[in-house]
Amino acid sequence: MKAPKKLGVSTPQFRTALLRTLKNDFPSCEPRIEAGERGRIAFQLFDTNGNARSQLVTINRHMADTLTRSGLSRLIQTAGATETGFPNEIESR
């Protein structure tokens, strides 16, 4: 049996999977995808009032845990909090 192919982060399939995962794991926020450079992709989370709830998070390559809740939470926390704080789903942990 073949191992699943890792999608490049600049592909439409990865972008769709990333959006789906962000919306499922952080339902209090609306993700906005930024165009990445050199095969990278970046996103930022905003609450329903339009306040940024994460800094700009850049993903350079698809790792095994990139599209998991714990992996995305780690990336968001590493990027740093905004004035309005992290998303509710991270702060409630």
Sequence and secondary structure as in RCSB ss.txt:
>XXXX:A:sequence
MKAPKKLGVSTPQFRTALLRTLKNDFPSCEPRIEAGERGRIAFQLFDTNGNARSQLVTINRHMADTLTRSGLSRL
IQTAGATETGFPNEIESR
>XXXX:A:secstr
        TTSHHHHHHHHHHHHHH TTSEEEEE  STT EEEEEE TTS B S  EEE S  TTTTSHHHHHHH
HHHH   TT S HHHHT 
